[in-house]
Amino acid sequence: MSSAFRVRQASPAAPLCAAIALLTTLAACGGGDMGTAPMSMATAAGSASTTMSCTGASTSMDSNMNMGMGTNMSMGPDMGMGGNAMPCASPSIVLAAPPAAVSRTMTLHAQVKVPAGDAVMRVDFMVDGARVGTTSDSGLSVSWDSTTVSDGPHTLGATVTDSLGQTANATPVTFQVDNHPAFTVALSPAQVIPAPAAASSGTAHLSANLGSGALSGSVVLTGVTATAVTLNEAFAGDQGAVLLSLSPGTNTGEWEVPGGALLTAEQINALLQGGLYVTASSAAHPAGELRGQITPTGVLVTISVMSGTQEVPAVVIDAAGIAATTVDTVANTLTLHVHATGVPDAIAAEVDDGAMGSTGPRIAALTRDDSDPGHWSTQLTGVSAADVVAFKAGDWYVNVMTSADPRGAIRGQIQLTGH
């Protein structure tokens, strides 16, 4: 007896074929929007299942597919999906550039990018190759005490580690540390408001330790017999409290900072913002004959004369004013004090953007002093980088408006002509 039978090979079901094609497309780590974190995908084809994972710097794929006939099919090296490792996308890190000059405690900050599904585990910051801080917070920043290194150039670096154990290094940046600044300050009657009729002058040479607050130095005066020389706290155009009194030196006209003089942390802040000054008084001018604002690098101070003739069009008015402007070109802040006379009916004052002979938009509004109606000011007001460029070009002016002249009664062009 004989028997005969035929076995026809079955073709893969359509859903299974689609699953294989899709896996082939996604055979790169982090394909599409899936990121680089460990991933899994299951596709039904009868009882078929497929898993894809990404671990570290490689990705592996294994598929065990039951065809409904007890047959197992493995997608291995022959399909390029088994033993061949596939690299995962790495994180990237960029350092925020520090200011040109760094002092005291500063914030180190980095920007990090990781593919979807990945996560930042830690960021390490290094100065000259030595780790100075580690963070895993979302802000990715740490505080660093720059007084722990010497003054001069240093290199900042950073490394990010992601959830897959991958690391990336930021391109190093260089910066300068200056925790022992020295200041040369010119004293003149022009910085006193109102300015006395005097032909005297002076120069201060001061040094500060920003870490400890120690202050040292001396002042040399010419053409005046001073009754007192003091260090005070206030911005240009304003008057402030005495912080310390200098002592007469051994030479005529010389005054010394007393030994052991210390500034508080708040006073050091004021120093770096341009908020400290040296003043010399005399019998003829007990309120002050000479004054010199201490200006650290990046802080610019200028004095402007205000009049109706500078208005556009010119205003005929018996009024005048003096404006003292301080601009921190690093922090982009504006401090300004106006002292006006002859405009008791002033309704507003402001700093505007416009070259001499032209008008422009407002940069900052000024506030009237409750005890002195002729005194208008703004302090540490933020301005844009473009505004600072206009200031350096001489394109700012200060304007005081009255009811009779609402567009401006007296105006002063703010130009960098020295202290």
C-alpha atoms as a printed R data frame, in Angstrom:
    type eleno elety resid chain resno      x       y      z
1   ATOM     1    CA   MET     A     1  0.000   0.000  0.000
2   ATOM     2    CA   SER     A     2  1.284   3.367 -0.795
3   ATOM     3    CA   SER     A     3  0.296   6.805  0.208
4   ATOM     4    CA   ALA     A     4  1.219  10.258 -1.062
5   ATOM     5    CA   PHE     A     5  0.862  13.721  0.433
6   ATOM     6    CA   ARG     A     6  2.065  17.215 -0.293
7   ATOM     7    CA   VAL     A     7  3.102  19.882  2.175
8   ATOM     8    CA   ARG     A     8  2.747  23.468  1.013
9   ATOM     9    CA   GLN     A     9  5.016  25.967  2.764
10  ATOM    10    CA   ALA     A    10  2.989  28.721  4.320
11  ATOM    11    CA   SER     A    11  3.867  32.360  3.674
12  ATOM    12    CA   PRO     A    12  4.298  34.714  6.629
13  ATOM    13    CA   ALA     A    13  1.136  36.476  7.604
14  ATOM    14    CA   ALA     A    14  0.891  40.119  6.525
15  ATOM    15    CA   PRO     A    15  1.115  41.563 10.077
16  ATOM    16    CA   LEU     A    16  4.335  39.625 10.702
17  ATOM    17    CA   CYS     A    17  5.922  40.882  7.502
18  ATOM    18    CA   ALA     A    18  5.030  44.425  8.502
19  ATOM    19    CA   ALA     A    19  6.631  43.915 11.931
20  ATOM    20    CA   ILE     A    20  9.899  42.714 10.386
21  ATOM    21    CA   ALA     A    21 10.013  45.665  7.999
22  ATOM    22    CA   LEU     A    22  9.393  48.128 10.831
23  ATOM    23    CA   LEU     A    23 12.113  46.641 13.000
24  ATOM    24    CA   THR     A    24 14.578  46.881 10.154
25  ATOM    25    CA   THR     A    25 13.791  50.574  9.804
26  ATOM    26    CA   LEU     A    26 14.310  51.177 13.543
27  ATOM    27    CA   ALA     A    27 17.534  49.242 13.762
28  ATOM    28    CA   ALA     A    28 19.437  52.411 14.690
29  ATOM    29    CA   CYS     A    29 19.513  53.388 18.384
30  ATOM    30    CA   GLY     A    30 17.012  56.091 19.115
31  ATOM    31    CA   GLY     A    31 15.263  55.917 15.732
32  ATOM    32    CA   GLY     A    32 12.583  58.519 15.191
33  ATOM    33    CA   ASP     A    33 11.250  60.038 18.393
34  ATOM    34    CA   MET     A    34 12.163  57.110 20.597
35  ATOM    35    CA   GLY     A    35 15.281  58.649 22.103
36  ATOM    36    CA   THR     A    36 18.230  56.784 23.523
37  ATOM    37    CA   ALA     A    37 16.828  55.449 26.752
38  ATOM    38    CA   PRO     A    38 16.144  51.644 26.958
39  ATOM    39    CA   MET     A    39 13.229  50.899 24.626
40  ATOM    40    CA   SER     A    40 10.876  47.984 23.932
41  ATOM    41    CA   MET     A    41  8.379  47.253 21.211
42  ATOM    42    CA   ALA     A    42  5.993  44.306 20.845
43  ATOM    43    CA   THR     A    43  4.184  43.529 17.612
44  ATOM    44    CA   ALA     A    44  1.508  40.835 17.462
45  ATOM    45    CA   ALA     A    45  1.615  38.318 14.622
46  ATOM    46    CA   GLY     A    46 -0.176  35.348 15.972
47  ATOM    47    CA   SER     A    47  1.890  34.834 19.093
48  ATOM    48    CA   ALA     A    48  4.966  36.680 17.767
49  ATOM    49    CA   SER     A    49  6.765  39.290 19.947
50  ATOM    50    CA   THR     A    50  9.747  41.546 19.242
51  ATOM    51    CA   THR     A    51 11.919  43.462 21.753
52  ATOM    52    CA   MET     A    52 14.378  46.255 21.007
53  ATOM    53    CA   SER     A    53 16.655  47.738 23.675
54  ATOM    54    CA   CYS     A    54 19.362  50.369 23.821
55  ATOM    55    CA   THR     A    55 21.963  50.038 26.561
56  ATOM    56    CA   GLY     A    56 25.037  52.198 26.812
57  ATOM    57    CA   ALA     A    57 26.819  52.541 23.528
58  ATOM    58    CA   SER     A    58 25.089  49.640 21.745
59  ATOM    59    CA   THR     A    59 21.648  48.379 20.783
60  ATOM    60    CA   SER     A    60 20.624  44.734 20.415
61  ATOM    61    CA   MET     A    61 17.562  43.170 18.797
62  ATOM    62    CA   ASP     A    62 16.306  39.637 19.356
63  ATOM    63    CA   SER     A    63 13.119  38.212 17.905
64  ATOM    64    CA   ASN     A    64 11.581  34.871 18.748
65  ATOM    65    CA   MET     A    65  8.580  34.378 16.530
66  ATOM    66    CA   ASN     A    66  6.211  31.439 16.867
67  ATOM    67    CA   MET     A    67  4.732  30.837 13.419
68  ATOM    68    CA   GLY     A    68  1.873  28.842 14.757
69  ATOM    69    CA   MET     A    69  3.680  25.666 13.695
70  ATOM    70    CA   GLY     A    70  6.120  25.368 16.627
71  ATOM    71    CA   THR     A    71  8.835  26.957 14.524
72  ATOM    72    CA   ASN     A    72 11.134  29.586 16.082
73  ATOM    73    CA   MET     A    73 12.756  32.208 13.889
74  ATOM    74    CA   SER     A    74 15.651  34.295 15.208
75  ATOM    75    CA   MET     A    75 16.743  37.563 13.622
76  ATOM    76    CA   GLY     A    76 20.449  37.381 14.323
77  ATOM    77    CA   PRO     A    77 23.696  38.448 12.703
78  ATOM    78    CA   ASP     A    78 22.523  37.407  9.239
79  ATOM    79    CA   MET     A    79 19.916  40.204  9.368
80  ATOM    80    CA   GLY     A    80 22.257  42.745 10.937
81  ATOM    81    CA   MET     A    81 20.083  42.928 14.055
82  ATOM    82    CA   GLY     A    82 21.596  40.459 16.481
83  ATOM    83    CA   GLY     A    83 25.194  40.494 17.610
84  ATOM    84    CA   ASN     A    84 26.081  43.699 15.823
85  ATOM    85    CA   ALA     A    85 26.174  46.572 18.378
86  ATOM    86    CA   MET     A    86 24.646  49.893 17.350
87  ATOM    87    CA   PRO     A    87 25.819  53.112 19.052
88  ATOM    88    CA   CYS     A    88 23.359  55.284 20.991
89  ATOM    89    CA   ALA     A    89 23.215  59.040 20.488
90  ATOM    90    CA   SER     A    90 25.493  60.785 22.994
91  ATOM    91    CA   PRO     A    91 24.603  63.808 25.145
92  ATOM    92    CA   SER     A    92 26.120  67.205 24.452
93  ATOM    93    CA   ILE     A    93 27.155  69.995 26.822
94  ATOM    94    CA   VAL     A    94 28.020  73.664 26.356
95  ATOM    95    CA   LEU     A    95 29.389  75.967 29.062
96  ATOM    96    CA   ALA     A    96 27.929  79.400 29.695
97  ATOM    97    CA   ALA     A    97 30.842  81.790 29.267
98  ATOM    98    CA   PRO     A    98 31.842  83.524 32.533
99  ATOM    99    CA   PRO     A    99 32.190  87.326 32.641
100 ATOM   100    CA   ALA     A   100 35.443  88.794 31.440
101 ATOM   101    CA   ALA     A   101 36.550  89.332 35.040
102 ATOM   102    CA   VAL     A   102 35.452  86.994 37.821
103 ATOM   103    CA   SER     A   103 35.512  87.769 41.530
104 ATOM   104    CA   ARG     A   104 34.295  86.194 44.777
105 ATOM   105    CA   THR     A   105 31.526  83.585 44.457
106 ATOM   106    CA   MET     A   106 30.243  83.004 40.944
107 ATOM   107    CA   THR     A   107 27.753  80.662 39.316
108 ATOM   108    CA   LEU     A   108 29.003  78.036 36.879
109 ATOM   109    CA   HIS     A   109 26.301  77.006 34.419
110 ATOM   110    CA   ALA     A   110 26.018  74.535 31.549
111 ATOM   111    CA   GLN     A   111 23.471  73.754 28.852
112 ATOM   112    CA   VAL     A   112 22.944  70.054 28.145
113 ATOM   113    CA   LYS     A   113 21.049  68.226 25.414
114 ATOM   114    CA   VAL     A   114 20.112  64.532 25.513
115 ATOM   115    CA   PRO     A   115 17.961  62.554 23.067
116 ATOM   116    CA   ALA     A   116 14.335  61.800 23.932
117 ATOM   117    CA   GLY     A   117 14.008  59.201 26.663
118 ATOM   118    CA   ASP     A   118 17.526  59.811 27.986
119 ATOM   119    CA   ALA     A   119 18.252  61.723 31.188
120 ATOM   120    CA   VAL     A   120 21.085  63.731 32.734
121 ATOM   121    CA   MET     A   121 22.532  61.981 35.759
122 ATOM   122    CA   ARG     A   122 25.215  64.525 36.710
123 ATOM   123    CA   VAL     A   123 27.303  67.432 35.504
124 ATOM   124    CA   ASP     A   124 30.817  67.955 36.851
125 ATOM   125    CA   PHE     A   125 32.532  71.359 36.652
126 ATOM   126    CA   MET     A   126 36.318  71.662 36.605
127 ATOM   127    CA   VAL     A   127 38.656  74.630 37.019
128 ATOM   128    CA   ASP     A   128 42.135  73.982 35.660
129 ATOM   129    CA   GLY     A   129 41.244  70.273 35.567
130 ATOM   130    CA   ALA     A   130 40.239  70.018 39.236
131 ATOM   131    CA   ARG     A   131 36.595  69.320 40.003
132 ATOM   132    CA   VAL     A   132 34.991  72.229 41.869
133 ATOM   133    CA   GLY     A   133 31.325  71.229 41.807
134 ATOM   134    CA   THR     A   134 28.822  68.539 40.824
135 ATOM   135    CA   THR     A   135 25.096  68.855 40.248
136 ATOM   136    CA   SER     A   136 22.142  66.790 39.093
137 ATOM   137    CA   ASP     A   137 19.592  69.569 39.570
138 ATOM   138    CA   SER     A   138 17.570  70.747 36.601
139 ATOM   139    CA   GLY     A   139 19.283  74.146 36.687
140 ATOM   140    CA   LEU     A   140 22.656  72.511 35.956
141 ATOM   141    CA   SER     A   141 24.592  75.168 37.860
142 ATOM   142    CA   VAL     A   142 26.829  75.326 40.920
143 ATOM   143    CA   SER     A   143 28.332  78.113 43.016
144 ATOM   144    CA   TRP     A   144 32.109  78.373 43.114
145 ATOM   145    CA   ASP     A   145 34.344  80.475 45.359
146 ATOM   146    CA   SER     A   146 36.900  82.051 43.045
147 ATOM   147    CA   THR     A   147 39.027  83.208 45.995
148 ATOM   148    CA   THR     A   148 40.311  79.618 46.222
149 ATOM   149    CA   VAL     A   149 42.505  80.230 43.151
150 ATOM   150    CA   SER     A   150 45.046  82.899 42.296
151 ATOM   151    CA   ASP     A   151 44.302  86.024 40.305
152 ATOM   152    CA   GLY     A   152 44.918  85.632 36.600
153 ATOM   153    CA   PRO     A   153 43.762  83.368 33.742
154 ATOM   154    CA   HIS     A   154 42.060  80.022 34.422
155 ATOM   155    CA   THR     A   155 40.274  77.341 32.391
156 ATOM   156    CA   LEU     A   156 36.727  76.158 33.030
157 ATOM   157    CA   GLY     A   157 35.562  72.720 31.876
158 ATOM   158    CA   ALA     A   158 32.535  70.472 32.393
159 ATOM   159    CA   THR     A   159 31.454  66.863 31.804
160 ATOM   160    CA   VAL     A   160 27.924  65.451 31.552
161 ATOM   161    CA   THR     A   161 26.986  61.846 32.360
162 ATOM   162    CA   ASP     A   162 23.651  60.485 31.101
163 ATOM   163    CA   SER     A   163 21.392  57.663 32.284
164 ATOM   164    CA   LEU     A   164 23.112  55.212 29.937
165 ATOM   165    CA   GLY     A   165 26.532  55.876 31.406
166 ATOM   166    CA   GLN     A   166 27.660  57.893 28.406
167 ATOM   167    CA   THR     A   167 29.740  61.043 28.957
168 ATOM   168    CA   ALA     A   168 30.522  64.157 26.958
169 ATOM   169    CA   ASN     A   169 32.919  67.016 27.584
170 ATOM   170    CA   ALA     A   170 32.249  70.698 27.015
171 ATOM   171    CA   THR     A   171 34.681  72.812 25.049
172 ATOM   172    CA   PRO     A   172 36.793  74.544 27.742
173 ATOM   173    CA   VAL     A   173 36.567  78.307 28.167
174 ATOM   174    CA   THR     A   174 39.114  80.673 29.676
175 ATOM   175    CA   PHE     A   175 38.388  83.472 32.132
176 ATOM   176    CA   GLN     A   176 40.188  85.927 34.394
177 ATOM   177    CA   VAL     A   177 40.003  85.966 38.193
178 ATOM   178    CA   ASP     A   178 40.530  89.330 39.895
179 ATOM   179    CA   ASN     A   179 39.882  89.308 43.625
180 ATOM   180    CA   HIS     A   180 42.427  92.035 44.426
181 ATOM   181    CA   PRO     A   181 41.481  94.972 42.187
182 ATOM   182    CA   ALA     A   182 43.359  98.256 42.298
183 ATOM   183    CA   PHE     A   183 41.653 101.581 41.559
184 ATOM   184    CA   THR     A   184 43.035 104.917 40.469
185 ATOM   185    CA   VAL     A   185 40.438 107.605 41.185
186 ATOM   186    CA   ALA     A   186 40.538 111.202 39.958
187 ATOM   187    CA   LEU     A   187 38.981 113.712 42.382
188 ATOM   188    CA   SER     A   188 37.566 116.969 41.026
189 ATOM   189    CA   PRO     A   189 35.104 119.717 42.011
190 ATOM   190    CA   ALA     A   190 32.985 118.796 38.953
191 ATOM   191    CA   GLN     A   191 31.739 115.637 40.652
192 ATOM   192    CA   VAL     A   192 30.365 117.624 43.591
193 ATOM   193    CA   ILE     A   193 26.760 118.770 43.046
194 ATOM   194    CA   PRO     A   194 26.504 121.710 43.055
195 ATOM   195    CA   ALA     A   195 30.111 122.109 41.960
196 ATOM   196    CA   PRO     A   196 32.147 124.562 44.088
197 ATOM   197    CA   ALA     A   197 34.283 127.258 42.524
198 ATOM   198    CA   ALA     A   198 37.637 125.638 43.244
199 ATOM   199    CA   ALA     A   199 40.801 124.838 41.313
200 ATOM   200    CA   SER     A   200 41.874 121.920 43.475
201 ATOM   201    CA   SER     A   201 42.369 118.312 42.392
202 ATOM   202    CA   GLY     A   202 43.356 114.956 43.794
203 ATOM   203    CA   THR     A   203 44.127 111.329 43.058
204 ATOM   204    CA   ALA     A   204 43.300 108.246 45.112
205 ATOM   205    CA   HIS     A   205 45.101 104.922 44.803
206 ATOM   206    CA   LEU     A   206 43.110 102.149 46.474
207 ATOM   207    CA   SER     A   207 43.386  98.356 46.640
208 ATOM   208    CA   ALA     A   208 40.742  95.926 47.870
209 ATOM   209    CA   ASN     A   209 40.722  92.280 48.861
210 ATOM   210    CA   LEU     A   210 37.283  91.165 47.712
211 ATOM   211    CA   GLY     A   211 37.451  87.981 49.752
212 ATOM   212    CA   SER     A   212 38.264  89.514 53.139
213 ATOM   213    CA   GLY     A   213 37.017  93.055 52.518
214 ATOM   214    CA   ALA     A   214 40.389  94.580 53.414
215 ATOM   215    CA   LEU     A   215 40.978  98.042 51.935
216 ATOM   216    CA   SER     A   216 44.251  99.951 51.677
217 ATOM   217    CA   GLY     A   217 45.601 102.980 49.865
218 ATOM   218    CA   SER     A   218 46.050 106.715 49.977
219 ATOM   219    CA   VAL     A   219 44.818 110.026 48.553
220 ATOM   220    CA   VAL     A   220 47.026 112.901 47.403
221 ATOM   221    CA   LEU     A   221 45.412 116.361 47.145
222 ATOM   222    CA   THR     A   222 46.648 119.476 45.361
223 ATOM   223    CA   GLY     A   223 45.511 123.068 45.799
224 ATOM   224    CA   VAL     A   224 43.419 122.470 48.903
225 ATOM   225    CA   THR     A   225 43.960 122.208 52.629
226 ATOM   226    CA   ALA     A   226 41.523 119.448 53.457
227 ATOM   227    CA   THR     A   227 39.794 119.211 56.793
228 ATOM   228    CA   ALA     A   228 38.587 115.661 56.157
229 ATOM   229    CA   VAL     A   229 38.847 112.922 53.547
230 ATOM   230    CA   THR     A   230 36.322 110.118 53.701
231 ATOM   231    CA   LEU     A   231 35.085 107.051 51.843
232 ATOM   232    CA   ASN     A   232 31.330 107.209 51.354
233 ATOM   233    CA   GLU     A   233 28.631 104.999 49.870
234 ATOM   234    CA   ALA     A   234 26.426 106.435 47.105
235 ATOM   235    CA   PHE     A   235 26.295 106.510 43.333
236 ATOM   236    CA   ALA     A   236 27.475 109.510 41.338
237 ATOM   237    CA   GLY     A   237 25.163 112.471 41.813
238 ATOM   238    CA   ASP     A   238 23.966 111.315 45.219
239 ATOM   239    CA   GLN     A   239 25.332 111.660 48.743
240 ATOM   240    CA   GLY     A   240 25.729 108.810 51.185
241 ATOM   241    CA   ALA     A   241 26.958 107.754 54.597
242 ATOM   242    CA   VAL     A   242 30.620 107.827 55.596
243 ATOM   243    CA   LEU     A   243 32.111 104.320 55.663
244 ATOM   244    CA   LEU     A   244 35.543 105.293 56.959
245 ATOM   245    CA   SER     A   245 37.690 108.377 57.521
246 ATOM   246    CA   LEU     A   246 41.209 108.618 56.174
247 ATOM   247    CA   SER     A   247 44.100 109.816 58.328
248 ATOM   248    CA   PRO     A   248 46.566 112.595 57.426
249 ATOM   249    CA   GLY     A   249 49.810 111.176 56.047
250 ATOM   250    CA   THR     A   250 53.385 112.237 56.630
251 ATOM   251    CA   ASN     A   251 53.507 114.315 53.438
252 ATOM   252    CA   THR     A   252 51.544 117.496 52.755
253 ATOM   253    CA   GLY     A   253 48.246 116.793 51.046
254 ATOM   254    CA   GLU     A   254 48.492 113.046 51.661
255 ATOM   255    CA   TRP     A   255 45.788 111.026 53.428
256 ATOM   256    CA   GLU     A   256 45.991 107.330 54.295
257 ATOM   257    CA   VAL     A   257 43.379 104.587 54.589
258 ATOM   258    CA   PRO     A   258 43.671 103.462 58.238
259 ATOM   259    CA   GLY     A   259 45.301 100.106 58.871
260 ATOM   260    CA   GLY     A   260 42.908  97.210 59.283
261 ATOM   261    CA   ALA     A   261 40.120  98.954 57.348
262 ATOM   262    CA   LEU     A   262 37.471  96.428 56.299
263 ATOM   263    CA   LEU     A   263 34.429  96.667 54.042
264 ATOM   264    CA   THR     A   264 31.379  94.478 54.581
265 ATOM   265    CA   ALA     A   265 30.101  92.135 51.893
266 ATOM   266    CA   GLU     A   266 27.352  94.646 51.070
267 ATOM   267    CA   GLN     A   267 29.897  97.459 50.780
268 ATOM   268    CA   ILE     A   268 32.046  95.309 48.483
269 ATOM   269    CA   ASN     A   269 28.941  94.825 46.324
270 ATOM   270    CA   ALA     A   270 28.476  98.587 46.212
271 ATOM   271    CA   LEU     A   271 32.152  99.030 45.314
272 ATOM   272    CA   LEU     A   272 31.860  96.690 42.336
273 ATOM   273    CA   GLN     A   273 28.685  98.451 41.158
274 ATOM   274    CA   GLY     A   274 30.325 101.884 41.212
275 ATOM   275    CA   GLY     A   275 28.523 102.903 44.401
276 ATOM   276    CA   LEU     A   276 31.452 104.135 46.529
277 ATOM   277    CA   TYR     A   277 33.271 107.475 46.335
278 ATOM   278    CA   VAL     A   278 36.069 109.459 47.981
279 ATOM   279    CA   THR     A   279 35.407 113.054 49.013
280 ATOM   280    CA   ALA     A   280 37.562 115.802 50.470
281 ATOM   281    CA   SER     A   281 36.148 118.686 52.491
282 ATOM   282    CA   SER     A   282 37.723 122.036 53.282
283 ATOM   283    CA   ALA     A   283 36.949 125.012 55.494
284 ATOM   284    CA   ALA     A   284 35.694 126.864 52.409
285 ATOM   285    CA   HIS     A   285 33.571 123.953 51.282
286 ATOM   286    CA   PRO     A   286 32.613 121.849 54.296
287 ATOM   287    CA   ALA     A   287 30.033 119.874 52.278
288 ATOM   288    CA   GLY     A   288 32.775 118.758 49.897
289 ATOM   289    CA   GLU     A   289 35.300 120.447 47.616
290 ATOM   290    CA   LEU     A   290 36.510 117.369 45.745
291 ATOM   291    CA   ARG     A   291 34.907 114.068 44.895
292 ATOM   292    CA   GLY     A   292 35.951 110.969 42.979
293 ATOM   293    CA   GLN     A   293 33.676 108.053 42.139
294 ATOM   294    CA   ILE     A   294 35.393 104.649 42.305
295 ATOM   295    CA   THR     A   295 34.687 102.881 39.026
296 ATOM   296    CA   PRO     A   296 35.658  99.217 38.564
297 ATOM   297    CA   THR     A   297 36.227  97.758 35.116
298 ATOM   298    CA   GLY     A   298 33.059  97.945 33.032
299 ATOM   299    CA   VAL     A   299 31.438 100.739 35.059
300 ATOM   300    CA   LEU     A   300 31.293 104.147 33.353
301 ATOM   301    CA   VAL     A   301 30.355 107.470 34.977
302 ATOM   302    CA   THR     A   302 29.662 110.776 33.284
303 ATOM   303    CA   ILE     A   303 28.275 114.190 34.301
304 ATOM   304    CA   SER     A   304 25.925 116.063 31.944
305 ATOM   305    CA   VAL     A   305 24.741 119.671 31.961
306 ATOM   306    CA   MET     A   306 21.033 120.232 31.272
307 ATOM   307    CA   SER     A   307 19.413 123.259 29.635
308 ATOM   308    CA   GLY     A   308 16.418 124.308 27.582
309 ATOM   309    CA   THR     A   309 18.605 125.006 24.560
310 ATOM   310    CA   GLN     A   310 19.252 121.276 24.099
311 ATOM   311    CA   GLU     A   311 15.548 120.528 23.662
312 ATOM   312    CA   VAL     A   312 14.183 119.821 20.174
313 ATOM   313    CA   PRO     A   313 12.930 122.406 19.433
314 ATOM   314    CA   ALA     A   314 14.824 124.607 21.910
315 ATOM   315    CA   VAL     A   315 12.945 125.902 24.939
316 ATOM   316    CA   VAL     A   316 13.534 129.358 26.391
317 ATOM   317    CA   ILE     A   317 13.434 128.822 30.148
318 ATOM   318    CA   ASP     A   318 15.279 130.030 33.216
319 ATOM   319    CA   ALA     A   319 16.111 126.532 34.430
320 ATOM   320    CA   ALA     A   320 19.098 124.216 34.558
321 ATOM   321    CA   GLY     A   321 20.183 120.853 35.801
322 ATOM   322    CA   ILE     A   322 23.028 118.403 36.341
323 ATOM   323    CA   ALA     A   323 22.721 114.677 35.588
324 ATOM   324    CA   ALA     A   324 25.171 112.074 36.889
325 ATOM   325    CA   THR     A   325 24.953 108.799 34.985
326 ATOM   326    CA   THR     A   326 26.439 105.429 35.992
327 ATOM   327    CA   VAL     A   327 26.245 102.515 33.559
328 ATOM   328    CA   ASP     A   328 27.478  99.014 34.326
329 ATOM   329    CA   THR     A   329 28.321  97.723 30.858
330 ATOM   330    CA   VAL     A   330 28.760  94.162 32.152
331 ATOM   331    CA   ALA     A   331 25.574  93.828 34.201
332 ATOM   332    CA   ASN     A   332 23.679  96.196 31.829
333 ATOM   333    CA   THR     A   333 22.295  98.461 34.534
334 ATOM   334    CA   LEU     A   334 21.639 102.193 34.660
335 ATOM   335    CA   THR     A   335 21.820 104.483 37.688
336 ATOM   336    CA   LEU     A   336 21.117 108.194 37.201
337 ATOM   337    CA   HIS     A   337 20.632 111.184 39.491
338 ATOM   338    CA   VAL     A   338 19.285 114.518 38.216
339 ATOM   339    CA   HIS     A   339 19.401 117.751 40.202
340 ATOM   340    CA   ALA     A   340 17.256 120.403 38.496
341 ATOM   341    CA   THR     A   341 16.496 124.014 39.371
342 ATOM   342    CA   GLY     A   342 13.863 126.346 37.944
343 ATOM   343    CA   VAL     A   343 11.350 123.580 37.186
344 ATOM   344    CA   PRO     A   344  9.290 123.244 40.369
345 ATOM   345    CA   ASP     A   345  6.306 122.252 38.215
346 ATOM   346    CA   ALA     A   346  8.147 119.280 36.656
347 ATOM   347    CA   ILE     A   347  5.748 116.407 36.009
348 ATOM   348    CA   ALA     A   348  8.171 113.712 34.833
349 ATOM   349    CA   ALA     A   349 11.781 112.949 34.030
350 ATOM   350    CA   GLU     A   350 13.284 110.160 31.956
351 ATOM   351    CA   VAL     A   351 16.262 108.867 30.015
352 ATOM   352    CA   ASP     A   352 15.630 108.657 26.271
353 ATOM   353    CA   ASP     A   353 17.438 107.252 23.238
354 ATOM   354    CA   GLY     A   354 18.422 109.929 20.745
355 ATOM   355    CA   ALA     A   355 21.500 111.678 19.411
356 ATOM   356    CA   MET     A   356 22.094 115.371 19.933
357 ATOM   357    CA   GLY     A   357 19.454 117.327 18.019
358 ATOM   358    CA   SER     A   358 17.036 114.389 17.744
359 ATOM   359    CA   THR     A   359 14.439 112.714 19.939
360 ATOM   360    CA   GLY     A   360 13.717 109.065 20.608
361 ATOM   361    CA   PRO     A   361 11.961 106.488 22.765
362 ATOM   362    CA   ARG     A   362 12.205 106.258 26.528
363 ATOM   363    CA   ILE     A   363 14.812 103.971 28.066
364 ATOM   364    CA   ALA     A   364 13.978 104.477 31.748
365 ATOM   365    CA   ALA     A   365 11.664 106.637 33.833
366 ATOM   366    CA   LEU     A   366 13.020 108.601 36.804
367 ATOM   367    CA   THR     A   367 11.364 108.968 40.199
368 ATOM   368    CA   ARG     A   368 11.073 112.264 42.081
369 ATOM   369    CA   ASP     A   369 12.663 112.491 45.545
370 ATOM   370    CA   ASP     A   370  9.965 113.037 48.160
371 ATOM   371    CA   SER     A   371 12.162 115.413 50.171
372 ATOM   372    CA   ASP     A   372 13.792 117.239 47.240
373 ATOM   373    CA   PRO     A   373 11.474 118.061 44.291
374 ATOM   374    CA   GLY     A   374 14.435 118.920 42.075
375 ATOM   375    CA   HIS     A   375 16.018 115.481 42.538
376 ATOM   376    CA   TRP     A   376 14.990 112.693 40.150
377 ATOM   377    CA   SER     A   377 16.650 109.282 39.986
378 ATOM   378    CA   THR     A   378 16.676 105.640 39.007
379 ATOM   379    CA   GLN     A   379 19.023 103.048 40.450
380 ATOM   380    CA   LEU     A   380 20.371  99.774 39.025
381 ATOM   381    CA   THR     A   381 17.652  99.693 36.378
382 ATOM   382    CA   GLY     A   382 18.121  97.000 33.751
383 ATOM   383    CA   VAL     A   383 18.786  98.091 30.182
384 ATOM   384    CA   SER     A   384 19.427  96.103 27.012
385 ATOM   385    CA   ALA     A   385 22.784  95.447 25.404
386 ATOM   386    CA   ALA     A   386 21.643  97.584 22.461
387 ATOM   387    CA   ASP     A   387 20.878 100.410 24.901
388 ATOM   388    CA   VAL     A   388 24.421 100.193 26.263
389 ATOM   389    CA   VAL     A   389 25.801 100.446 22.728
390 ATOM   390    CA   ALA     A   390 23.726 103.597 22.211
391 ATOM   391    CA   PHE     A   391 24.998 104.999 25.516
392 ATOM   392    CA   LYS     A   392 28.619 104.499 24.474
393 ATOM   393    CA   ALA     A   393 27.850 106.261 21.191
394 ATOM   394    CA   GLY     A   394 26.498 109.310 23.038
395 ATOM   395    CA   ASP     A   395 22.921 108.653 21.958
396 ATOM   396    CA   TRP     A   396 21.248 108.944 25.363
397 ATOM   397    CA   TYR     A   397 19.755 112.072 26.863
398 ATOM   398    CA   VAL     A   398 17.949 112.933 30.071
399 ATOM   399    CA   ASN     A   399 14.769 114.954 29.821
400 ATOM   400    CA   VAL     A   400 12.675 116.816 32.420
401 ATOM   401    CA   MET     A   401  9.091 117.656 31.410
402 ATOM   402    CA   THR     A   402  6.712 120.278 32.785
403 ATOM   403    CA   SER     A   403  3.046 121.061 32.233
404 ATOM   404    CA   ALA     A   404  4.053 124.011 30.065
405 ATOM   405    CA   ASP     A   405  6.566 121.921 28.113
406 ATOM   406    CA   PRO     A   406  5.285 118.330 28.234
407 ATOM   407    CA   ARG     A   407  7.770 117.193 25.578
408 ATOM   408    CA   GLY     A   408 10.672 118.539 27.600
409 ATOM   409    CA   ALA     A   409 11.714 121.719 29.403
410 ATOM   410    CA   ILE     A   410 15.404 120.967 30.021
411 ATOM   411    CA   ARG     A   411 17.557 118.299 28.457
412 ATOM   412    CA   GLY     A   412 21.097 116.995 28.878
413 ATOM   413    CA   GLN     A   413 22.946 114.872 26.347
414 ATOM   414    CA   ILE     A   414 24.729 111.968 28.097
415 ATOM   415    CA   GLN     A   415 28.189 111.691 26.594
416 ATOM   416    CA   LEU     A   416 31.343 109.948 27.789
417 ATOM   417    CA   THR     A   417 33.581 112.904 28.461
418 ATOM   418    CA   GLY     A   418 35.205 111.586 31.652
419 ATOM   419    CA   HIS     A   419 34.335 112.161 35.265
